[in-house]
Amino acid sequence: MMLEFFGIKLIDKTGNVARAVNWQERFQHLNESQHNYLRITRILKSLGELGYESFKSPLVKFILHEALVENTIPNIKQSALEYFVYTIRDRR
């Protein structure tokens, strides 16, 4: 449910994600309204606690790609690099 809210969709059972149909509107909101960044950190931490550690890395990679390569959500860069990345326990 929250992925859709952020403009992201789950594409398989391994945690891979992609842009949802509504991505442009949602990414614009995500870029302009930073209050959701703490929610993303909590979601990432919860995934690990609930046994879905493997879902965290694809989501963080996706967010970093959108922020750093596509420049669609540039305002999330700092949170992604300083918080999201460090929620991942798997060093690979």
DOMI-258844 format. One record per residue: y, x, z of N, C-alpha, C in turn; residue in one letter. Coordinates in nm, 4 decimals. Atoms other than C-alpha are relative to their C-alpha. Example, Ala and Ser with C-alpha at 12.3 -4.5 7.8 and 13.67 -1.06 7.14 Angstrom:
<kefis>
+----------+----------+----------+----------+----------+----------+----------+----------+----------+------+
!     n.yy !     n.xx !     n.zz !    ca.yy !    ca.xx !    ca.zz !     c.yy !     c.xx !     c.zz ! code !
+----------+----------+----------+----------+----------+----------+----------+----------+----------+------+
!  -0.1190 !   0.0890 !   0.0000 !  -0.4500 !   1.2300 !   0.7800 !   0.1200 !   0.0900 !   0.0000 !    A !
!  -0.1190 !  -0.0820 !  -0.0060 !  -0.1060 !   1.3670 !   0.7140 !   0.1090 !  -0.0770 !   0.0730 !    S !
+----------+----------+----------+----------+----------+----------+----------+----------+----------+------+
</kefis>
This chain:
<kefis>
+----------+----------+----------+----------+----------+----------+----------+----------+----------+------+
!     n.yy !     n.xx !     n.zz !    ca.yy !    ca.xx !    ca.zz !     c.yy !     c.xx !     c.zz ! code !
+----------+----------+----------+----------+----------+----------+----------+----------+----------+------+
!  -0.1185 !   0.0828 !   0.0000 !   0.0000 !   0.0000 !   0.0000 !   0.1263 !   0.0882 !   0.0000 !    M !
!  -0.1193 !  -0.0853 !  -0.0068 !   0.2447 !   0.2786 !   0.0897 !   0.0163 !   0.0830 !  -0.1269 !    M !
!  -0.0131 !  -0.0732 !   0.1256 !   0.1632 !   0.4745 !  -0.2247 !   0.0763 !  -0.0830 !  -0.1021 !    L !
!  -0.0685 !   0.0881 !   0.0950 !   0.2714 !   0.1775 !  -0.4341 !   0.1477 !  -0.0125 !   0.0361 !    E !
!  -0.1382 !   0.0074 !  -0.0460 !   0.5869 !   0.1471 !  -0.2240 !   0.0796 !   0.1231 !  -0.0447 !    F !
!  -0.0656 !  -0.1241 !   0.0411 !   0.6658 !   0.5103 !  -0.3111 !  -0.0042 !   0.0232 !  -0.1506 !    F !
!   0.0083 !  -0.0160 !   0.1455 !   0.5889 !   0.4598 !  -0.6839 !  -0.1147 !   0.0888 !  -0.0436 !    G !
!   0.1155 !  -0.0869 !   0.0244 !   0.2549 !   0.6407 !  -0.6690 !  -0.1255 !  -0.0864 !   0.0019 !    I !
!   0.1262 !   0.0743 !  -0.0020 !  -0.0961 !   0.5178 !  -0.7458 !  -0.1169 !   0.0958 !   0.0177 !    K !
!   0.1239 !  -0.0747 !  -0.0184 !  -0.4369 !   0.6419 !  -0.6385 !  -0.0828 !  -0.0177 !  -0.1264 !    L !
!   0.0723 !   0.0136 !   0.1267 !  -0.6368 !   0.7205 !  -0.9522 !  -0.1499 !   0.0218 !   0.0119 !    I !
!   0.1448 !  -0.0121 !  -0.0197 !  -0.9767 !   0.8091 !  -0.8078 !  -0.0313 !   0.0147 !   0.1483 !    D !
!   0.0437 !  -0.0030 !  -0.1395 !  -1.1788 !   0.8317 !  -0.4890 !   0.0061 !   0.1387 !   0.0631 !    K !
!  -0.0157 !  -0.1342 !  -0.0562 !  -1.1082 !   1.2022 !  -0.4445 !   0.1424 !   0.0246 !   0.0489 !    T !
!  -0.1369 !  -0.0117 !  -0.0480 !  -0.7413 !   1.1410 !  -0.3670 !   0.1025 !   0.0362 !  -0.1051 !    G !
!  -0.0963 !  -0.0307 !   0.1055 !  -0.5847 !   1.2249 !  -0.7017 !   0.0952 !  -0.1172 !  -0.0203 !    N !
!  -0.1037 !   0.1014 !   0.0151 !  -0.2611 !   1.0398 !  -0.7604 !   0.0802 !   0.0246 !  -0.1273 !    V !
!  -0.0854 !  -0.0074 !   0.1186 !  -0.0234 !   0.9688 !  -1.0476 !   0.1177 !  -0.0949 !   0.0200 !    A !
!  -0.1123 !   0.0932 !  -0.0035 !   0.2971 !   0.7836 !  -1.1163 !  -0.0508 !  -0.1419 !  -0.0189 !    R !
!   0.0307 !   0.1421 !   0.0160 !   0.2690 !   0.4078 !  -1.0726 !   0.0943 !  -0.0583 !  -0.1053 !    A !
!  -0.0832 !   0.0668 !   0.1005 !   0.4201 !   0.1614 !  -1.3183 !   0.1458 !  -0.0060 !   0.0449 !    V !
!  -0.1356 !   0.0160 !  -0.0542 !   0.7232 !   0.1188 !  -1.0912 !   0.0621 !   0.1322 !   0.0466 !    N !
!  -0.0383 !  -0.1306 !  -0.0540 !   0.7750 !   0.4939 !  -1.0408 !   0.1497 !   0.0298 !  -0.0097 !    W !
!  -0.1414 !  -0.0359 !   0.0162 !   1.1306 !   0.5224 !  -1.1759 !   0.0871 !  -0.0634 !   0.1076 !    Q !
!  -0.0776 !   0.0712 !  -0.1025 !   1.2777 !   0.2615 !  -0.9439 !  -0.0301 !   0.0553 !   0.1388 !    E !
!   0.0411 !  -0.0456 !  -0.1331 !   1.0789 !   0.3829 !  -0.6436 !   0.0387 !   0.1456 !   0.0244 !    R !
!  -0.0390 !  -0.1401 !  -0.0164 !   1.1445 !   0.7542 !  -0.7030 !   0.1511 !   0.0096 !   0.0227 !    F !
!  -0.1450 !  -0.0004 !  -0.0195 !   1.5173 !   0.6812 !  -0.7301 !   0.0322 !  -0.0358 !   0.1448 !    Q !
!  -0.0206 !   0.0399 !  -0.1395 !   1.5032 !   0.5018 !  -0.3952 !  -0.0437 !   0.1122 !   0.0947 !    H !
!   0.0527 !  -0.1079 !  -0.0832 !   1.2913 !   0.7811 !  -0.2446 !   0.0946 !   0.1205 !  -0.0010 !    L !
!  -0.0925 !  -0.1120 !   0.0116 !   1.5378 !   1.0411 !  -0.3696 !   0.1323 !  -0.0268 !   0.0721 !    N !
!  -0.1293 !   0.0350 !  -0.0592 !   1.8446 !   0.8556 !  -0.2412 !  -0.0087 !  -0.0315 !   0.1486 !    E !
!   0.0157 !   0.0457 !  -0.1371 !   1.7052 !   0.7336 !   0.0895 !  -0.1066 !   0.0838 !   0.0706 !    S !
!   0.0901 !  -0.0988 !  -0.0573 !   1.5528 !   1.0115 !   0.2929 !  -0.0732 !  -0.0473 !   0.1257 !    Q !
!   0.0657 !   0.0468 !  -0.1223 !   1.4384 !   0.7959 !   0.5854 !  -0.1515 !  -0.0152 !  -0.0160 !    H !
!   0.1449 !   0.0112 !   0.0217 !   1.0925 !   0.7691 !   0.4245 !  -0.0734 !   0.1336 !   0.0096 !    N !
!   0.0655 !  -0.1307 !  -0.0039 !   1.0237 !   1.1428 !   0.4450 !  -0.0817 !   0.0189 !   0.1278 !    Y !
!   0.0756 !  -0.0065 !  -0.1246 !   0.9170 !   1.1193 !   0.8093 !  -0.1244 !  -0.0880 !  -0.0098 !    L !
!   0.1176 !   0.0865 !   0.0215 !   0.6868 !   0.8320 !   0.7113 !  -0.1082 !   0.0735 !  -0.0786 !    R !
!   0.0969 !  -0.0748 !   0.0803 !   0.5233 !   1.0526 !   0.4502 !  -0.0695 !   0.1054 !   0.0862 !    I !
!   0.0606 !  -0.0983 !  -0.0904 !   0.4683 !   1.3246 !   0.7117 !  -0.1024 !  -0.0675 !   0.0901 !    T !
!   0.0946 !   0.0724 !  -0.0877 !   0.3050 !   1.0697 !   0.9441 !  -0.1224 !  -0.0478 !  -0.0776 !    R !
!   0.1131 !   0.0427 !   0.0835 !   0.0889 !   0.9354 !   0.6607 !  -0.0933 !   0.1177 !  -0.0244 !    I !
!   0.0815 !  -0.1193 !   0.0250 !  -0.0293 !   1.2870 !   0.5789 !  -0.0787 !   0.0394 !   0.1245 !    L !
!   0.0694 !  -0.0340 !  -0.1247 !  -0.1127 !   1.3606 !   0.9426 !  -0.1097 !  -0.1016 !   0.0301 !    K !
!   0.0980 !   0.1055 !  -0.0260 !  -0.2926 !   1.0268 !   0.9766 !  -0.1210 !   0.0117 !  -0.0913 !    S !
!   0.1126 !  -0.0174 !   0.0916 !  -0.5045 !   1.0917 !   0.6690 !  -0.0997 !   0.1009 !   0.0558 !    L !
!   0.0870 !  -0.1012 !  -0.0583 !  -0.6411 !   1.4025 !   0.8366 !  -0.0735 !  -0.0505 !   0.1219 !    G !
!   0.0608 !   0.0512 !  -0.1232 !  -0.7045 !   1.2306 !   1.1676 !  -0.1047 !  -0.1071 !  -0.0285 !    E !
!   0.0922 !   0.1086 !   0.0335 !  -0.8864 !   0.9439 !   0.9963 !  -0.1132 !   0.0429 !  -0.0930 !    L !
!   0.1107 !  -0.0510 !   0.0795 !  -1.1215 !   1.1682 !   0.8001 !   0.0271 !   0.0106 !  -0.1490 !    G !
!  -0.0363 !  -0.0076 !   0.1415 !  -0.9333 !   1.1811 !   0.4696 !   0.0830 !   0.1248 !  -0.0300 !    Y !
!  -0.0705 !  -0.1263 !   0.0197 !  -0.8167 !   1.5429 !   0.4814 !   0.0116 !   0.0359 !  -0.1485 !    E !
!   0.0019 !  -0.0362 !   0.1423 !  -0.9118 !   1.5865 !   0.1162 !   0.1022 !  -0.0788 !  -0.0827 !    S !
!  -0.1001 !   0.0787 !   0.0720 !  -0.6563 !   1.3206 !   0.0145 !   0.1411 !   0.0593 !   0.0136 !    F !
!  -0.1335 !  -0.0521 !  -0.0267 !  -0.3625 !   1.5189 !   0.1531 !   0.0484 !   0.0975 !  -0.1068 !    K !
!  -0.0404 !  -0.1026 !   0.0961 !  -0.3577 !   1.8117 !  -0.0869 !   0.0440 !  -0.0579 !  -0.1352 !    S !
!  -0.0461 !   0.0556 !   0.1281 !  -0.3433 !   1.6048 !  -0.4097 !   0.1349 !  -0.0720 !   0.0109 !    P !
!  -0.1268 !   0.0703 !  -0.0177 !  -0.0582 !   1.3960 !  -0.2693 !   0.1153 !   0.0996 !   0.0136 !    L !
!  -0.1053 !  -0.1009 !  -0.0172 !   0.1430 !   1.6996 !  -0.1587 !   0.0249 !   0.0738 !  -0.1316 !    V !
!  -0.0172 !  -0.0655 !   0.1307 !   0.0799 !   1.8735 !  -0.4932 !   0.0791 !  -0.0888 !  -0.0956 !    K !
!  -0.0709 !   0.0949 !   0.0862 !   0.1974 !   1.5626 !  -0.6751 !   0.1490 !  -0.0047 !   0.0361 !    F !
!  -0.1397 !   0.0069 !  -0.0440 !   0.5156 !   1.5391 !  -0.4663 !   0.0736 !   0.1292 !  -0.0366 !    I !
!  -0.0631 !  -0.1270 !   0.0357 !   0.5884 !   1.9090 !  -0.5156 !   0.0241 !   0.0109 !  -0.1504 !    L !
!  -0.0165 !  -0.0035 !   0.1460 !   0.5328 !   1.8798 !  -0.8907 !   0.1181 !  -0.0878 !  -0.0422 !    H !
!  -0.1097 !   0.0909 !   0.0351 !   0.7683 !   1.5819 !  -0.9133 !   0.1351 !   0.0553 !   0.0449 !    E !
!  -0.1260 !  -0.0534 !  -0.0530 !   1.0313 !   1.7558 !  -0.6994 !   0.0426 !   0.1290 !  -0.0684 !    A !
!  -0.0351 !  -0.1333 !   0.0491 !   1.0146 !   2.1091 !  -0.8374 !  -0.0084 !   0.0166 !  -0.1514 !    L !
!   0.0202 !  -0.0168 !   0.1443 !   0.8907 !   2.0755 !  -1.1960 !   0.0700 !  -0.1112 !  -0.0782 !    V !
!  -0.0575 !   0.1141 !   0.0724 !   0.9889 !   1.7266 !  -1.3110 !   0.1424 !  -0.0328 !   0.0452 !    E !
!  -0.1328 !   0.0253 !  -0.0571 !   1.3001 !   1.7128 !  -1.0891 !   0.0321 !  -0.1489 !   0.0131 !    N !
!  -0.0193 !   0.1444 !  -0.0141 !   1.2479 !   1.3379 !  -1.0400 !   0.0368 !  -0.0405 !   0.1423 !    T !
!  -0.0351 !   0.0267 !  -0.1400 !   1.2792 !   1.3517 !  -0.6601 !   0.0443 !   0.1319 !   0.0666 !    I !
!  -0.0419 !  -0.1317 !  -0.0494 !   1.4740 !   1.6727 !  -0.5945 !   0.0371 !   0.0031 !   0.1478 !    P !
!  -0.0425 !   0.0012 !  -0.1402 !   1.5995 !   1.5653 !  -0.2513 !  -0.1158 !   0.0105 !   0.0986 !    N !
!   0.1162 !  -0.0077 !  -0.0879 !   1.2444 !   1.5680 !  -0.1128 !  -0.0513 !   0.1441 !   0.0145 !    I !
!   0.0482 !  -0.1391 !   0.0021 !   1.2006 !   1.9433 !  -0.1774 !  -0.0106 !   0.0609 !   0.1394 !    K !
!  -0.0023 !  -0.0642 !  -0.1318 !   1.2989 !   2.0604 !   0.1697 !  -0.1083 !  -0.0565 !   0.0907 !    Q !
!   0.1040 !   0.0604 !  -0.0842 !   1.0732 !   1.8123 !   0.3505 !  -0.1391 !   0.0365 !  -0.0488 !    S !
!   0.1311 !  -0.0348 !   0.0553 !   0.7850 !   1.8857 !   0.1152 !  -0.0386 !   0.1433 !   0.0348 !    A !
!   0.0282 !  -0.1420 !  -0.0252 !   0.8130 !   2.2614 !   0.1626 !  -0.0052 !   0.0342 !   0.1491 !    L !
!  -0.0058 !  -0.0329 !  -0.1420 !   0.8911 !   2.2591 !   0.5355 !  -0.0925 !  -0.0842 !   0.0874 !    E !
!   0.0813 !   0.0889 !  -0.0832 !   0.6753 !   1.9701 !   0.6583 !  -0.1315 !  -0.0421 !  -0.0670 !    Y !
!   0.1196 !   0.0560 !   0.0637 !   0.4337 !   1.8152 !   0.4076 !  -0.1082 !   0.1053 !  -0.0186 !    F !
!   0.0961 !  -0.1073 !   0.0281 !   0.2674 !   2.1445 !   0.3109 !  -0.0755 !   0.0401 !   0.1271 !    V !
!   0.0616 !  -0.0464 !  -0.1241 !   0.1992 !   2.2320 !   0.6741 !  -0.0884 !  -0.1037 !   0.0676 !    Y !
!   0.0950 !   0.0984 !  -0.0522 !   0.0054 !   1.9112 !   0.7368 !  -0.1408 !   0.0253 !  -0.0551 !    T !
!   0.1294 !  -0.0266 !   0.0658 !  -0.2733 !   2.0443 !   0.5122 !  -0.0744 !   0.1081 !   0.0775 !    I !
!   0.0800 !  -0.0950 !  -0.0788 !  -0.5471 !   2.2144 !   0.7123 !  -0.0827 !   0.0917 !  -0.0890 !    R !
!   0.0825 !  -0.0789 !   0.0922 !  -0.7513 !   2.3365 !   0.4158 !   0.0888 !   0.1035 !  -0.0682 !    D !
!  -0.0840 !  -0.1075 !   0.0531 !  -0.6037 !   2.6731 !   0.3188 !  -0.0114 !   0.0186 !  -0.1507 !    R !
!   0.0117 !  -0.0131 !   0.1453 !  -0.7316 !   2.6517 !  -0.0409 !   0.1087 !  -0.0772 !  -0.0655 !    R !
+----------+----------+----------+----------+----------+----------+----------+----------+----------+------+
</kefis>
